[in-house]
Amino acid sequence: MIAISTKAGYDFSLLKAVEEINKQAVYGIVKKAGKLLDGNVKGKTIGILGLSFKPDTDDMRDAPAITVINNLLQEGAVNKSI
């Protein structure tokens, strides 16, 4: 919708703000995980539940769970794929 509104010459700032809040919520999960695990996730193995495809697709490229996983790995979480 943002792309459509931009193409139509409308700055849909409310929707852009919602998109930014949603992105920050994803990063907040990593912060919460760190708080629950003695201050950081480094060296910890963390199970990810609820990993699923994007709605109405068979594509996971932009799924929020992928961002969470990548951020956990960047913070030092251990990668143990099943």
mmCIF file of the N, C-alpha and C atoms, coordinates in Angstrom:
data_MODEL
# 
_entry.id   MODEL 
# 
loop_
_atom_site.group_PDB 
_atom_site.id 
_atom_site.type_symbol 
_atom_site.label_atom_id 
_atom_site.label_alt_id 
_atom_site.label_comp_id 
_atom_site.label_asym_id 
_atom_site.label_entity_id 
_atom_site.label_seq_id 
_atom_site.pdbx_PDB_ins_code 
_atom_site.Cartn_x 
_atom_site.Cartn_y 
_atom_site.Cartn_z 
_atom_site.occupancy 
_atom_site.B_iso_or_equiv 
_atom_site.pdbx_formal_charge 
_atom_site.auth_seq_id 
_atom_site.auth_comp_id 
_atom_site.auth_asym_id 
_atom_site.auth_atom_id 
_atom_site.pdbx_PDB_model_num 
ATOM 1   N N  . MET A 1 1  ? 0.822  -1.194  0.000  1.00 0.00 ? 1  MET A N  1 
ATOM 2   C CA . MET A 1 1  ? 0.000  0.000   0.000  1.00 0.00 ? 1  MET A CA 1 
ATOM 3   C C  . MET A 1 1  ? 0.862  1.252   0.000  1.00 0.00 ? 1  MET A C  1 
ATOM 4   N N  . ILE A 1 2  ? 2.023  1.177   0.663  1.00 0.00 ? 2  ILE A N  1 
ATOM 5   C CA . ILE A 1 2  ? 2.913  2.345   0.669  1.00 0.00 ? 2  ILE A CA 1 
ATOM 6   C C  . ILE A 1 2  ? 3.373  2.652   -0.746 1.00 0.00 ? 2  ILE A C  1 
ATOM 7   N N  . ALA A 1 3  ? 3.782  1.613   -1.478 1.00 0.00 ? 3  ALA A N  1 
ATOM 8   C CA . ALA A 1 3  ? 4.245  1.812   -2.857 1.00 0.00 ? 3  ALA A CA 1 
ATOM 9   C C  . ALA A 1 3  ? 3.131  2.372   -3.739 1.00 0.00 ? 3  ALA A C  1 
ATOM 10  N N  . ILE A 1 4  ? 1.924  1.866   -3.561 1.00 0.00 ? 4  ILE A N  1 
ATOM 11  C CA . ILE A 1 4  ? 0.798  2.344   -4.359 1.00 0.00 ? 4  ILE A CA 1 
ATOM 12  C C  . ILE A 1 4  ? 0.503  3.803   -4.049 1.00 0.00 ? 4  ILE A C  1 
ATOM 13  N N  . SER A 1 5  ? 0.499  4.147   -2.770 1.00 0.00 ? 5  SER A N  1 
ATOM 14  C CA . SER A 1 5  ? 0.206  5.531   -2.408 1.00 0.00 ? 5  SER A CA 1 
ATOM 15  C C  . SER A 1 5  ? 1.314  6.476   -2.882 1.00 0.00 ? 5  SER A C  1 
ATOM 16  N N  . THR A 1 6  ? 2.558  6.028   -2.816 1.00 0.00 ? 6  THR A N  1 
ATOM 17  C CA . THR A 1 6  ? 3.666  6.853   -3.293 1.00 0.00 ? 6  THR A CA 1 
ATOM 18  C C  . THR A 1 6  ? 3.535  7.086   -4.801 1.00 0.00 ? 6  THR A C  1 
ATOM 19  N N  . LYS A 1 7  ? 3.209  6.019   -5.517 1.00 0.00 ? 7  LYS A N  1 
ATOM 20  C CA . LYS A 1 7  ? 3.032  6.126   -6.964 1.00 0.00 ? 7  LYS A CA 1 
ATOM 21  C C  . LYS A 1 7  ? 1.903  7.106   -7.302 1.00 0.00 ? 7  LYS A C  1 
ATOM 22  N N  . ALA A 1 8  ? 0.888  7.158   -6.438 1.00 0.00 ? 8  ALA A N  1 
ATOM 23  C CA . ALA A 1 8  ? -0.245 8.058   -6.655 1.00 0.00 ? 8  ALA A CA 1 
ATOM 24  C C  . ALA A 1 8  ? 0.042  9.472   -6.159 1.00 0.00 ? 8  ALA A C  1 
ATOM 25  N N  . GLY A 1 9  ? 1.253  9.682   -5.604 1.00 0.00 ? 9  GLY A N  1 
ATOM 26  C CA . GLY A 1 9  ? 1.625  11.019  -5.141 1.00 0.00 ? 9  GLY A CA 1 
ATOM 27  C C  . GLY A 1 9  ? 1.178  11.332  -3.726 1.00 0.00 ? 9  GLY A C  1 
ATOM 28  N N  . TYR A 1 10 ? 0.802  10.313  -2.971 1.00 0.00 ? 10 TYR A N  1 
ATOM 29  C CA . TYR A 1 10 ? 0.338  10.521  -1.594 1.00 0.00 ? 10 TYR A CA 1 
ATOM 30  C C  . TYR A 1 10 ? 1.371  9.977   -0.616 1.00 0.00 ? 10 TYR A C  1 
ATOM 31  N N  . ASP A 1 11 ? 1.736  10.778  0.368  1.00 0.00 ? 11 ASP A N  1 
ATOM 32  C CA . ASP A 1 11 ? 2.671  10.342  1.416  1.00 0.00 ? 11 ASP A CA 1 
ATOM 33  C C  . ASP A 1 11 ? 1.862  9.723   2.550  1.00 0.00 ? 11 ASP A C  1 
ATOM 34  N N  . PHE A 1 12 ? 1.792  8.406   2.561  1.00 0.00 ? 12 PHE A N  1 
ATOM 35  C CA . PHE A 1 12 ? 0.993  7.674   3.552  1.00 0.00 ? 12 PHE A CA 1 
ATOM 36  C C  . PHE A 1 12 ? 1.822  7.512   4.824  1.00 0.00 ? 12 PHE A C  1 
ATOM 37  N N  . SER A 1 13 ? 2.024  8.601   5.535  1.00 0.00 ? 13 SER A N  1 
ATOM 38  C CA . SER A 1 13 ? 2.910  8.602   6.700  1.00 0.00 ? 13 SER A CA 1 
ATOM 39  C C  . SER A 1 13 ? 2.396  7.709   7.831  1.00 0.00 ? 13 SER A C  1 
ATOM 40  N N  . LEU A 1 14 ? 1.112  7.591   7.990  1.00 0.00 ? 14 LEU A N  1 
ATOM 41  C CA . LEU A 1 14 ? 0.574  6.728   9.038  1.00 0.00 ? 14 LEU A CA 1 
ATOM 42  C C  . LEU A 1 14 ? 0.968  5.274   8.788  1.00 0.00 ? 14 LEU A C  1 
ATOM 43  N N  . LEU A 1 15 ? 0.819  4.810   7.561  1.00 0.00 ? 15 LEU A N  1 
ATOM 44  C CA . LEU A 1 15 ? 1.174  3.432   7.246  1.00 0.00 ? 15 LEU A CA 1 
ATOM 45  C C  . LEU A 1 15 ? 2.682  3.214   7.368  1.00 0.00 ? 15 LEU A C  1 
ATOM 46  N N  . LYS A 1 16 ? 3.478  4.208   7.010  1.00 0.00 ? 16 LYS A N  1 
ATOM 47  C CA . LYS A 1 16 ? 4.930  4.113   7.168  1.00 0.00 ? 16 LYS A CA 1 
ATOM 48  C C  . LYS A 1 16 ? 5.296  3.991   8.645  1.00 0.00 ? 16 LYS A C  1 
ATOM 49  N N  . ALA A 1 17 ? 4.597  4.732   9.498  1.00 0.00 ? 17 ALA A N  1 
ATOM 50  C CA . ALA A 1 17 ? 4.848  4.653   10.937 1.00 0.00 ? 17 ALA A CA 1 
ATOM 51  C C  . ALA A 1 17 ? 4.484  3.267   11.476 1.00 0.00 ? 17 ALA A C  1 
ATOM 52  N N  . VAL A 1 18 ? 3.386  2.708   11.009 1.00 0.00 ? 18 VAL A N  1 
ATOM 53  C CA . VAL A 1 18 ? 2.976  1.361   11.426 1.00 0.00 ? 18 VAL A CA 1 
ATOM 54  C C  . VAL A 1 18 ? 4.028  0.347   10.992 1.00 0.00 ? 18 VAL A C  1 
ATOM 55  N N  . GLU A 1 19 ? 4.533  0.485   9.778  1.00 0.00 ? 19 GLU A N  1 
ATOM 56  C CA . GLU A 1 19 ? 5.561  -0.428  9.283  1.00 0.00 ? 19 GLU A CA 1 
ATOM 57  C C  . GLU A 1 19 ? 6.815  -0.346  10.160 1.00 0.00 ? 19 GLU A C  1 
ATOM 58  N N  . GLU A 1 20 ? 7.211  0.857   10.542 1.00 0.00 ? 20 GLU A N  1 
ATOM 59  C CA . GLU A 1 20 ? 8.399  1.029   11.399 1.00 0.00 ? 20 GLU A CA 1 
ATOM 60  C C  . GLU A 1 20 ? 8.172  0.428   12.787 1.00 0.00 ? 20 GLU A C  1 
ATOM 61  N N  . ILE A 1 21 ? 6.995  0.617   13.346 1.00 0.00 ? 21 ILE A N  1 
ATOM 62  C CA . ILE A 1 21 ? 6.675  0.036   14.652 1.00 0.00 ? 21 ILE A CA 1 
ATOM 63  C C  . ILE A 1 21 ? 6.744  -1.483  14.583 1.00 0.00 ? 21 ILE A C  1 
ATOM 64  N N  . ASN A 1 22 ? 6.228  -2.062  13.515 1.00 0.00 ? 22 ASN A N  1 
ATOM 65  C CA . ASN A 1 22 ? 6.277  -3.521  13.349 1.00 0.00 ? 22 ASN A CA 1 
ATOM 66  C C  . ASN A 1 22 ? 7.718  -4.014  13.252 1.00 0.00 ? 22 ASN A C  1 
ATOM 67  N N  . LYS A 1 23 ? 8.573  -3.282  12.548 1.00 0.00 ? 23 LYS A N  1 
ATOM 68  C CA . LYS A 1 23 ? 9.988  -3.657  12.455 1.00 0.00 ? 23 LYS A CA 1 
ATOM 69  C C  . LYS A 1 23 ? 10.649 -3.603  13.828 1.00 0.00 ? 23 LYS A C  1 
ATOM 70  N N  . GLN A 1 24 ? 10.365 -2.558  14.587 1.00 0.00 ? 24 GLN A N  1 
ATOM 71  C CA . GLN A 1 24 ? 10.953 -2.420  15.913 1.00 0.00 ? 24 GLN A CA 1 
ATOM 72  C C  . GLN A 1 24 ? 10.470 -3.525  16.852 1.00 0.00 ? 24 GLN A C  1 
ATOM 73  N N  . ALA A 1 25 ? 9.237  -3.971  16.682 1.00 0.00 ? 25 ALA A N  1 
ATOM 74  C CA . ALA A 1 25 ? 8.716  -5.059  17.510 1.00 0.00 ? 25 ALA A CA 1 
ATOM 75  C C  . ALA A 1 25 ? 9.503  -6.338  17.281 1.00 0.00 ? 25 ALA A C  1 
ATOM 76  N N  . VAL A 1 26 ? 9.906  -6.588  16.037 1.00 0.00 ? 26 VAL A N  1 
ATOM 77  C CA . VAL A 1 26 ? 10.696 -7.769  15.722 1.00 0.00 ? 26 VAL A CA 1 
ATOM 78  C C  . VAL A 1 26 ? 12.042 -7.697  16.432 1.00 0.00 ? 26 VAL A C  1 
ATOM 79  N N  . TYR A 1 27 ? 12.691 -6.535  16.399 1.00 0.00 ? 27 TYR A N  1 
ATOM 80  C CA . TYR A 1 27 ? 13.972 -6.376  17.074 1.00 0.00 ? 27 TYR A CA 1 
ATOM 81  C C  . TYR A 1 27 ? 13.806 -6.439  18.595 1.00 0.00 ? 27 TYR A C  1 
ATOM 82  N N  . GLY A 1 28 ? 12.649 -6.036  19.092 1.00 0.00 ? 28 GLY A N  1 
ATOM 83  C CA . GLY A 1 28 ? 12.383 -6.099  20.520 1.00 0.00 ? 28 GLY A CA 1 
ATOM 84  C C  . GLY A 1 28 ? 12.382 -7.514  21.064 1.00 0.00 ? 28 GLY A C  1 
ATOM 85  N N  . ILE A 1 29 ? 12.038 -8.472  20.218 1.00 0.00 ? 29 ILE A N  1 
ATOM 86  C CA . ILE A 1 29 ? 12.038 -9.875  20.636 1.00 0.00 ? 29 ILE A CA 1 
ATOM 87  C C  . ILE A 1 29 ? 13.446 -10.315 21.015 1.00 0.00 ? 29 ILE A C  1 
ATOM 88  N N  . VAL A 1 30 ? 14.431 -9.883  20.250 1.00 0.00 ? 30 VAL A N  1 
ATOM 89  C CA . VAL A 1 30 ? 15.822 -10.240 20.537 1.00 0.00 ? 30 VAL A CA 1 
ATOM 90  C C  . VAL A 1 30 ? 16.261 -9.619  21.861 1.00 0.00 ? 30 VAL A C  1 
ATOM 91  N N  . LYS A 1 31 ? 15.877 -8.382  22.098 1.00 0.00 ? 31 LYS A N  1 
ATOM 92  C CA . LYS A 1 31 ? 16.212 -7.718  23.366 1.00 0.00 ? 31 LYS A CA 1 
ATOM 93  C C  . LYS A 1 31 ? 15.572 -8.446  24.542 1.00 0.00 ? 31 LYS A C  1 
ATOM 94  N N  . LYS A 1 32 ? 14.313 -8.842  24.386 1.00 0.00 ? 32 LYS A N  1 
ATOM 95  C CA . LYS A 1 32 ? 13.627 -9.566  25.456 1.00 0.00 ? 32 LYS A CA 1 
ATOM 96  C C  . LYS A 1 32 ? 14.294 -10.907 25.727 1.00 0.00 ? 32 LYS A C  1 
ATOM 97  N N  . ALA A 1 33 ? 14.701 -11.586 24.665 1.00 0.00 ? 33 ALA A N  1 
ATOM 98  C CA . ALA A 1 33 ? 15.389 -12.877 24.829 1.00 0.00 ? 33 ALA A CA 1 
ATOM 99  C C  . ALA A 1 33 ? 16.662 -12.676 25.637 1.00 0.00 ? 33 ALA A C  1 
ATOM 100 N N  . GLY A 1 34 ? 17.408 -11.633 25.326 1.00 0.00 ? 34 GLY A N  1 
ATOM 101 C CA . GLY A 1 34 ? 18.633 -11.343 26.072 1.00 0.00 ? 34 GLY A CA 1 
ATOM 102 C C  . GLY A 1 34 ? 18.358 -11.095 27.536 1.00 0.00 ? 34 GLY A C  1 
ATOM 103 N N  . LYS A 1 35 ? 17.317 -10.344 27.825 1.00 0.00 ? 35 LYS A N  1 
ATOM 104 C CA . LYS A 1 35 ? 16.963 -10.058 29.226 1.00 0.00 ? 35 LYS A CA 1 
ATOM 105 C C  . LYS A 1 35 ? 16.602 -11.335 29.978 1.00 0.00 ? 35 LYS A C  1 
ATOM 106 N N  . LEU A 1 36 ? 15.919 -12.236 29.305 1.00 0.00 ? 36 LEU A N  1 
ATOM 107 C CA . LEU A 1 36 ? 15.517 -13.490 29.938 1.00 0.00 ? 36 LEU A CA 1 
ATOM 108 C C  . LEU A 1 36 ? 16.684 -14.452 30.137 1.00 0.00 ? 36 LEU A C  1 
ATOM 109 N N  . LEU A 1 37 ? 17.765 -14.249 29.378 1.00 0.00 ? 37 LEU A N  1 
ATOM 110 C CA . LEU A 1 37 ? 18.895 -15.174 29.413 1.00 0.00 ? 37 LEU A CA 1 
ATOM 111 C C  . LEU A 1 37 ? 20.141 -14.513 30.003 1.00 0.00 ? 37 LEU A C  1 
ATOM 112 N N  . ASP A 1 38 ? 20.008 -13.984 31.201 1.00 0.00 ? 38 ASP A N  1 
ATOM 113 C CA . ASP A 1 38 ? 21.126 -13.404 31.936 1.00 0.00 ? 38 ASP A CA 1 
ATOM 114 C C  . ASP A 1 38 ? 21.812 -12.257 31.209 1.00 0.00 ? 38 ASP A C  1 
ATOM 115 N N  . GLY A 1 39 ? 21.065 -11.484 30.468 1.00 0.00 ? 39 GLY A N  1 
ATOM 116 C CA . GLY A 1 39 ? 21.616 -10.279 29.864 1.00 0.00 ? 39 GLY A CA 1 
ATOM 117 C C  . GLY A 1 39 ? 22.051 -10.385 28.420 1.00 0.00 ? 39 GLY A C  1 
ATOM 118 N N  . ASN A 1 40 ? 22.254 -11.575 27.902 1.00 0.00 ? 40 ASN A N  1 
ATOM 119 C CA . ASN A 1 40 ? 22.575 -11.710 26.476 1.00 0.00 ? 40 ASN A CA 1 
ATOM 120 C C  . ASN A 1 40 ? 22.303 -13.127 26.000 1.00 0.00 ? 40 ASN A C  1 
ATOM 121 N N  . VAL A 1 41 ? 22.327 -13.285 24.687 1.00 0.00 ? 41 VAL A N  1 
ATOM 122 C CA . VAL A 1 41 ? 22.036 -14.591 24.091 1.00 0.00 ? 41 VAL A CA 1 
ATOM 123 C C  . VAL A 1 41 ? 23.303 -15.313 23.646 1.00 0.00 ? 41 VAL A C  1 
ATOM 124 N N  . LYS A 1 42 ? 24.456 -14.702 23.849 1.00 0.00 ? 42 LYS A N  1 
ATOM 125 C CA . LYS A 1 42 ? 25.716 -15.278 23.378 1.00 0.00 ? 42 LYS A CA 1 
ATOM 126 C C  . LYS A 1 42 ? 25.929 -16.676 23.957 1.00 0.00 ? 42 LYS A C  1 
ATOM 127 N N  . GLY A 1 43 ? 26.182 -17.632 23.051 1.00 0.00 ? 43 GLY A N  1 
ATOM 128 C CA . GLY A 1 43 ? 26.438 -19.002 23.454 1.00 0.00 ? 43 GLY A CA 1 
ATOM 129 C C  . GLY A 1 43 ? 25.207 -19.801 23.807 1.00 0.00 ? 43 GLY A C  1 
ATOM 130 N N  . LYS A 1 44 ? 24.039 -19.206 23.710 1.00 0.00 ? 44 LYS A N  1 
ATOM 131 C CA . LYS A 1 44 ? 22.796 -19.893 24.063 1.00 0.00 ? 44 LYS A CA 1 
ATOM 132 C C  . LYS A 1 44 ? 22.162 -20.524 22.826 1.00 0.00 ? 44 LYS A C  1 
ATOM 133 N N  . THR A 1 45 ? 21.533 -21.669 23.015 1.00 0.00 ? 45 THR A N  1 
ATOM 134 C CA . THR A 1 45 ? 20.737 -22.302 21.977 1.00 0.00 ? 45 THR A CA 1 
ATOM 135 C C  . THR A 1 45 ? 19.288 -21.946 22.254 1.00 0.00 ? 45 THR A C  1 
ATOM 136 N N  . ILE A 1 46 ? 18.628 -21.350 21.290 1.00 0.00 ? 46 ILE A N  1 
ATOM 137 C CA . ILE A 1 46 ? 17.271 -20.849 21.476 1.00 0.00 ? 46 ILE A CA 1 
ATOM 138 C C  . ILE A 1 46 ? 16.352 -21.507 20.450 1.00 0.00 ? 46 ILE A C  1 
ATOM 139 N N  . GLY A 1 47 ? 15.293 -22.147 20.932 1.00 0.00 ? 47 GLY A N  1 
ATOM 140 C CA . GLY A 1 47 ? 14.313 -22.750 20.039 1.00 0.00 ? 47 GLY A CA 1 
ATOM 141 C C  . GLY A 1 47 ? 13.365 -21.688 19.517 1.00 0.00 ? 47 GLY A C  1 
ATOM 142 N N  . ILE A 1 48 ? 13.070 -21.740 18.244 1.00 0.00 ? 48 ILE A N  1 
ATOM 143 C CA . ILE A 1 48 ? 12.150 -20.791 17.629 1.00 0.00 ? 48 ILE A CA 1 
ATOM 144 C C  . ILE A 1 48 ? 10.859 -21.536 17.292 1.00 0.00 ? 48 ILE A C  1 
ATOM 145 N N  . LEU A 1 49 ? 9.781  -21.148 17.937 1.00 0.00 ? 49 LEU A N  1 
ATOM 146 C CA . LEU A 1 49 ? 8.469  -21.747 17.687 1.00 0.00 ? 49 LEU A CA 1 
ATOM 147 C C  . LEU A 1 49 ? 7.639  -20.797 16.833 1.00 0.00 ? 49 LEU A C  1 
ATOM 148 N N  . GLY A 1 50 ? 6.765  -21.349 16.050 1.00 0.00 ? 50 GLY A N  1 
ATOM 149 C CA . GLY A 1 50 ? 5.867  -20.521 15.261 1.00 0.00 ? 50 GLY A CA 1 
ATOM 150 C C  . GLY A 1 50 ? 6.463  -20.037 13.961 1.00 0.00 ? 50 GLY A C  1 
ATOM 151 N N  . LEU A 1 51 ? 7.578  -20.609 13.556 1.00 0.00 ? 51 LEU A N  1 
ATOM 152 C CA . LEU A 1 51 ? 8.180  -20.240 12.277 1.00 0.00 ? 51 LEU A CA 1 
ATOM 153 C C  . LEU A 1 51 ? 7.261  -20.728 11.172 1.00 0.00 ? 51 LEU A C  1 
ATOM 154 N N  . SER A 1 52 ? 6.835  -19.816 10.318 1.00 0.00 ? 52 SER A N  1 
ATOM 155 C CA . SER A 1 52 ? 5.894  -20.208 9.270  1.00 0.00 ? 52 SER A CA 1 
ATOM 156 C C  . SER A 1 52 ? 6.087  -19.353 8.027  1.00 0.00 ? 52 SER A C  1 
ATOM 157 N N  . PHE A 1 53 ? 5.420  -19.743 6.979  1.00 0.00 ? 53 PHE A N  1 
ATOM 158 C CA . PHE A 1 53 ? 5.465  -18.983 5.747  1.00 0.00 ? 53 PHE A CA 1 
ATOM 159 C C  . PHE A 1 53 ? 4.753  -17.656 5.929  1.00 0.00 ? 53 PHE A C  1 
ATOM 160 N N  . LYS A 1 54 ? 5.101  -16.698 5.064  1.00 0.00 ? 54 LYS A N  1 
ATOM 161 C CA . LYS A 1 54 ? 4.340  -15.457 5.039  1.00 0.00 ? 54 LYS A CA 1 
ATOM 162 C C  . LYS A 1 54 ? 2.900  -15.804 4.692  1.00 0.00 ? 54 LYS A C  1 
ATOM 163 N N  . PRO A 1 55 ? 1.941  -15.032 5.194  1.00 0.00 ? 55 PRO A N  1 
ATOM 164 C CA . PRO A 1 55 ? 0.539  -15.349 4.914  1.00 0.00 ? 55 PRO A CA 1 
ATOM 165 C C  . PRO A 1 55 ? 0.253  -15.466 3.418  1.00 0.00 ? 55 PRO A C  1 
ATOM 166 N N  . ASP A 1 56 ? -0.498 -16.486 3.058  1.00 0.00 ? 56 ASP A N  1 
ATOM 167 C CA . ASP A 1 56 ? -0.976 -16.717 1.696  1.00 0.00 ? 56 ASP A CA 1 
ATOM 168 C C  . ASP A 1 56 ? 0.141  -16.927 0.670  1.00 0.00 ? 56 ASP A C  1 
ATOM 169 N N  . THR A 1 57 ? 1.299  -17.415 1.116  1.00 0.00 ? 57 THR A N  1 
ATOM 170 C CA . THR A 1 57 ? 2.393  -17.687 0.183  1.00 0.00 ? 57 THR A CA 1 
ATOM 171 C C  . THR A 1 57 ? 3.120  -18.963 0.600  1.00 0.00 ? 57 THR A C  1 
ATOM 172 N N  . ASP A 1 58 ? 4.060  -19.369 -0.209 1.00 0.00 ? 58 ASP A N  1 
ATOM 173 C CA . ASP A 1 58 ? 4.974  -20.442 0.170  1.00 0.00 ? 58 ASP A CA 1 
ATOM 174 C C  . ASP A 1 58 ? 6.394  -19.876 0.231  1.00 0.00 ? 58 ASP A C  1 
ATOM 175 N N  . ASP A 1 59 ? 6.492  -18.605 0.574  1.00 0.00 ? 59 ASP A N  1 
ATOM 176 C CA . ASP A 1 59 ? 7.742  -17.852 0.533  1.00 0.00 ? 59 ASP A CA 1 
ATOM 177 C C  . ASP A 1 59 ? 8.082  -17.335 1.922  1.00 0.00 ? 59 ASP A C  1 
ATOM 178 N N  . MET A 1 60 ? 9.298  -17.615 2.385  1.00 0.00 ? 60 MET A N  1 
ATOM 179 C CA . MET A 1 60 ? 9.707  -17.156 3.718  1.00 0.00 ? 60 MET A CA 1 
ATOM 180 C C  . MET A 1 60 ? 10.758 -16.052 3.671  1.00 0.00 ? 60 MET A C  1 
ATOM 181 N N  . ARG A 1 61 ? 11.121 -15.563 2.495  1.00 0.00 ? 61 ARG A N  1 
ATOM 182 C CA . ARG A 1 61 ? 12.230 -14.618 2.380  1.00 0.00 ? 61 ARG A CA 1 
ATOM 183 C C  . ARG A 1 61 ? 12.103 -13.406 3.287  1.00 0.00 ? 61 ARG A C  1 
ATOM 184 N N  . ASP A 1 62 ? 10.911 -12.844 3.406  1.00 0.00 ? 62 ASP A N  1 
ATOM 185 C CA . ASP A 1 62 ? 10.730 -11.649 4.217  1.00 0.00 ? 62 ASP A CA 1 
ATOM 186 C C  . ASP A 1 62 ? 9.945  -11.910 5.500  1.00 0.00 ? 62 ASP A C  1 
ATOM 187 N N  . ALA A 1 63 ? 9.859  -13.170 5.910  1.00 0.00 ? 63 ALA A N  1 
ATOM 188 C CA . ALA A 1 63 ? 9.121  -13.503 7.128  1.00 0.00 ? 63 ALA A CA 1 
ATOM 189 C C  . ALA A 1 63 ? 9.819  -12.887 8.342  1.00 0.00 ? 63 ALA A C  1 
ATOM 190 N N  . PRO A 1 64 ? 9.080  -12.282 9.266  1.00 0.00 ? 64 PRO A N  1 
ATOM 191 C CA . PRO A 1 64 ? 9.688  -11.674 10.447 1.00 0.00 ? 64 PRO A CA 1 
ATOM 192 C C  . PRO A 1 64 ? 10.539 -12.643 11.261 1.00 0.00 ? 64 PRO A C  1 
ATOM 193 N N  . ALA A 1 65 ? 10.172 -13.911 11.281 1.00 0.00 ? 65 ALA A N  1 
ATOM 194 C CA . ALA A 1 65 ? 10.943 -14.889 12.048 1.00 0.00 ? 65 ALA A CA 1 
ATOM 195 C C  . ALA A 1 65 ? 12.379 -14.992 11.547 1.00 0.00 ? 65 ALA A C  1 
ATOM 196 N N  . ILE A 1 66 ? 12.588 -14.824 10.243 1.00 0.00 ? 66 ILE A N  1 
ATOM 197 C CA . ILE A 1 66 ? 13.936 -14.873 9.683  1.00 0.00 ? 66 ILE A CA 1 
ATOM 198 C C  . ILE A 1 66 ? 14.771 -13.720 10.241 1.00 0.00 ? 66 ILE A C  1 
ATOM 199 N N  . THR A 1 67 ? 14.183 -12.555 10.354 1.00 0.00 ? 67 THR A N  1 
ATOM 200 C CA . THR A 1 67 ? 14.883 -11.400 10.929 1.00 0.00 ? 67 THR A CA 1 
ATOM 201 C C  . THR A 1 67 ? 15.241 -11.672 12.381 1.00 0.00 ? 67 THR A C  1 
ATOM 202 N N  . VAL A 1 68 ? 14.307 -12.244 13.136 1.00 0.00 ? 68 VAL A N  1 
ATOM 203 C CA . VAL A 1 68 ? 14.572 -12.569 14.543 1.00 0.00 ? 68 VAL A CA 1 
ATOM 204 C C  . VAL A 1 68 ? 15.744 -13.552 14.636 1.00 0.00 ? 68 VAL A C  1 
ATOM 205 N N  . ILE A 1 69 ? 15.706 -14.603 13.842 1.00 0.00 ? 69 ILE A N  1 
ATOM 206 C CA . ILE A 1 69 ? 16.766 -15.607 13.868 1.00 0.00 ? 69 ILE A CA 1 
ATOM 207 C C  . ILE A 1 69 ? 18.111 -14.992 13.509 1.00 0.00 ? 69 ILE A C  1 
ATOM 208 N N  . ASN A 1 70 ? 18.150 -14.209 12.445 1.00 0.00 ? 70 ASN A N  1 
ATOM 209 C CA . ASN A 1 70 ? 19.411 -13.580 12.041 1.00 0.00 ? 70 ASN A CA 1 
ATOM 210 C C  . ASN A 1 70 ? 19.961 -12.655 13.113 1.00 0.00 ? 70 ASN A C  1 
ATOM 211 N N  . ASN A 1 71 ? 19.082 -11.915 13.772 1.00 0.00 ? 71 ASN A N  1 
ATOM 212 C CA . ASN A 1 71 ? 19.539 -11.022 14.849 1.00 0.00 ? 71 ASN A CA 1 
ATOM 213 C C  . ASN A 1 71 ? 20.037 -11.805 16.052 1.00 0.00 ? 71 ASN A C  1 
ATOM 214 N N  . LEU A 1 72 ? 19.379 -12.901 16.382 1.00 0.00 ? 72 LEU A N  1 
ATOM 215 C CA . LEU A 1 72 ? 19.851 -13.746 17.484 1.00 0.00 ? 72 LEU A CA 1 
ATOM 216 C C  . LEU A 1 72 ? 21.241 -14.297 17.169 1.00 0.00 ? 72 LEU A C  1 
ATOM 217 N N  . LEU A 1 73 ? 21.433 -14.731 15.929 1.00 0.00 ? 73 LEU A N  1 
ATOM 218 C CA . LEU A 1 73 ? 22.742 -15.248 15.526 1.00 0.00 ? 73 LEU A CA 1 
ATOM 219 C C  . LEU A 1 73 ? 23.807 -14.157 15.571 1.00 0.00 ? 73 LEU A C  1 
ATOM 220 N N  . GLN A 1 74 ? 23.466 -12.942 15.138 1.00 0.00 ? 74 GLN A N  1 
ATOM 221 C CA . GLN A 1 74 ? 24.404 -11.827 15.186 1.00 0.00 ? 74 GLN A CA 1 
ATOM 222 C C  . GLN A 1 74 ? 24.787 -11.486 16.624 1.00 0.00 ? 74 GLN A C  1 
ATOM 223 N N  . GLU A 1 75 ? 23.855 -11.724 17.537 1.00 0.00 ? 75 GLU A N  1 
ATOM 224 C CA . GLU A 1 75 ? 24.134 -11.458 18.957 1.00 0.00 ? 75 GLU A CA 1 
ATOM 225 C C  . GLU A 1 75 ? 24.871 -12.606 19.617 1.00 0.00 ? 75 GLU A C  1 
ATOM 226 N N  . GLY A 1 76 ? 25.145 -13.682 18.868 1.00 0.00 ? 76 GLY A N  1 
ATOM 227 C CA . GLY A 1 76 ? 25.957 -14.775 19.392 1.00 0.00 ? 76 GLY A CA 1 
ATOM 228 C C  . GLY A 1 76 ? 25.220 -16.030 19.773 1.00 0.00 ? 76 GLY A C  1 
ATOM 229 N N  . ALA A 1 77 ? 23.925 -16.105 19.484 1.00 0.00 ? 77 ALA A N  1 
ATOM 230 C CA . ALA A 1 77 ? 23.189 -17.339 19.767 1.00 0.00 ? 77 ALA A CA 1 
ATOM 231 C C  . ALA A 1 77 ? 23.779 -18.474 18.925 1.00 0.00 ? 77 ALA A C  1 
ATOM 232 N N  . VAL A 1 78 ? 23.602 -19.703 19.414 1.00 0.00 ? 78 VAL A N  1 
ATOM 233 C CA . VAL A 1 78 ? 24.176 -20.870 18.752 1.00 0.00 ? 78 VAL A CA 1 
ATOM 234 C C  . VAL A 1 78 ? 23.201 -21.404 17.706 1.00 0.00 ? 78 VAL A C  1 
ATOM 235 N N  . ASN A 1 79 ? 23.729 -21.752 16.525 1.00 0.00 ? 79 ASN A N  1 
ATOM 236 C CA . ASN A 1 79 ? 22.919 -22.291 15.434 1.00 0.00 ? 79 ASN A CA 1 
ATOM 237 C C  . ASN A 1 79 ? 22.997 -23.813 15.472 1.00 0.00 ? 79 ASN A C  1 
ATOM 238 N N  . LYS A 1 80 ? 21.900 -24.455 15.859 1.00 0.00 ? 80 LYS A N  1 
ATOM 239 C CA . LYS A 1 80 ? 21.807 -25.915 15.873 1.00 0.00 ? 80 LYS A CA 1 
ATOM 240 C C  . LYS A 1 80 ? 20.559 -26.312 15.115 1.00 0.00 ? 80 LYS A C  1 
ATOM 241 N N  . SER A 1 81 ? 20.637 -26.348 13.818 1.00 0.00 ? 81 SER A N  1 
ATOM 242 C CA . SER A 1 81 ? 19.484 -26.716 12.992 1.00 0.00 ? 81 SER A CA 1 
ATOM 243 C C  . SER A 1 81 ? 19.175 -28.193 13.182 1.00 0.00 ? 81 SER A C  1 
ATOM 244 N N  . ILE A 1 82 ? 17.883 -28.496 13.115 1.00 0.00 ? 82 ILE A N  1 
ATOM 245 C CA . ILE A 1 82 ? 17.442 -29.901 13.273 1.00 0.00 ? 82 ILE A CA 1 
ATOM 246 C C  . ILE A 1 82 ? 17.412 -30.548 11.916 1.00 0.00 ? 82 ILE A C  1 
# 
